[in-house]
Amino acid sequence: MNNRRKGWGRWQIPMTALLLMVGMGSKGPVVNANPANFASLSLSPGFSSKTVKGYAKGAIALHRVVGERDMQRNMCLGYGSPSPDHVLVLTKKVNKLRLQVNSRRDTTLLIKGPKNRLYCLDDSAQGKDAGWIADQLPAGKYSIWVGAFERGQQFRYTVTVDEP
């Protein structure tokens, strides 16, 4: 007597698992609606200074997540999470924007903006905490990773966003 059921037989479980992973025929895996590990911001020109908090977990090399180098050929350094720590949405073009990490540790900052523009930053005028000043930023979504310069470091930080 044959114990197999009618239908897919031995392929039923693997095929079911595959269909669930790709979202039953959708155009890729299901993506979390809020992909940030910590607080996100939505800002328009003229906003007042904002601060968000996070916790750096120097787990994986961030260049494996975003790429080896940015548009200016700066190396993408640091260790962190595969998901962005924060998401910044600019609802309109901003003439000048500053992001400054404050942790009293050696941090890196990786930002992936509209059209996959990548910015990789290390030390700033504030010391070993990373910072970014940019002009003429287009509206859109900016994914932000705060990295620990060395693997395995874990610490709390804040990121201040303002228009200097």
N, C-alpha and C positions, 0 to 999 in steps of 0.2 A: 504494500500500500504506500502511495506517495504522500508524504506529510506536507508538501508545499501547497500554499493557497494559490488560487487563480489570481492572475494579475502580474505584478512585477517580480514576484518571487524573491530571490536573494538580493535583488537590486532595490527593493522597496525602501528599506531604511536608509541606505546611502543617498538615494535620489530625493527622498523626503527631506533629509538634512540639507542637501545642496539647495533645494528650492527655498527652504526657510532662510538660509544664509543670504541668498540673493534677492530676497523679498518677493518670492512668488512671481518672477518675471518682470520685476521693476528694473529700472536702469541702474542698478547697483545696490549695495547694502544700505540698510536703513541708517540714517544719520541722526544723531541726537540733535534736538532743536536748539539747545544751548550748549555748544561744544566747549565752553570755557570751564576750567577747573574752579575759578573764583569769580568775583563780581565783574560784570560787563558794564560798559558805558555807551550811551547814545548822546552825542553832542552836536551843537550847532554853533556857528561863529558867534562870538560875544559871550560864551559861557564863562562862569566863574571857575576858579581852580577846583579840581576834583581829586580825591585820593581814594585808591582802592588798596586792599590788603591781600596778601597771599602767603603761601608757604612753599619755598623752594625745596624740591626733592631731586637732588642731583643723580637721577637714576640712569638716564640714557644720553648718549651724545646727541645734542640737538642738531648737528649737521646731518645726521641720518634722517631727521624728520623734515627739515626745511631745505636742505641743500648745503653744499660745501662753501660757496661764496655768494655774496650779494651782488647787486648791480655795479658797485664800485670796486669789485674784486676783493672786498674785505672778507677774511675768513669768518665763518659762523662758528663761534666758540661756545663752550659751556655744556652743562648737563642739566637735564630737567625731565619734564613729562612729555609723552607723545602728543598730548592734547594741549592746545594753548591755555595759558593761565588766565588770560583776560581777552575779551573781544571789545574793541572800540569801533563804534559805528559813527562816522561823520555824516550827518544828514545833508550838509552842504560843503562846498569847498572851503577850506580854512587857509588863511594867508600864512600863519606861522603857528607852529605847535611844538610844545616841549613835553617830553616824558622823562621823568627822573626817578630812578630806583633809589630807595633809601633802606639799607640793611646793615650797614657797618661790616659788610663782608665783601668779598670780591665777586661781583655779579656780571652777567652778560645780558644782553637784550636782543631778542630777535623779533622782527616785526614783518609779517607778510600782509601786504596791502592789496588793493584792487589790481587786477591784471597780473597777479602773482608777483608783484614787485617786492623784492626781499631786501631788508635792511638788517645788517648784523653789526652790533656795537659792543664795545667793551668799556674801558674806563672813560670817565667824563671829567669835566672841570671840578666835580664834587669829590674826586678821588677814585677809589676802586669800584664804586657803584656806577653801573652803566647809565648813560643818559642819551637822549636823542632830541635834536632840534631840527625841524624840517620846515621848508617853505613851500607854499602853494600845493597843499595836499588836496587831492580830489576827494569828493564825497565817496563813501563806500565803507566796506568792512575791513578792519585791520586786526589780524590775530596777533597776540602778543605772548611771547614766552620770556619769562625771567629765569635765567639759568644761573647755576652755581659754577664758578670757574673750575672747580675741581670736582671730580666724580665722588658721589656719596655724601656730599655736604647737604645738610638740611637746616633751614633757618626761616624765620619770618621776615617779611619785607613789606614795604609800601611802595606804590607807584603814584607819583603826583603828575597830573596832566594839567597844563595851563597854556594860555596864549601869552607869550612874553612881550 
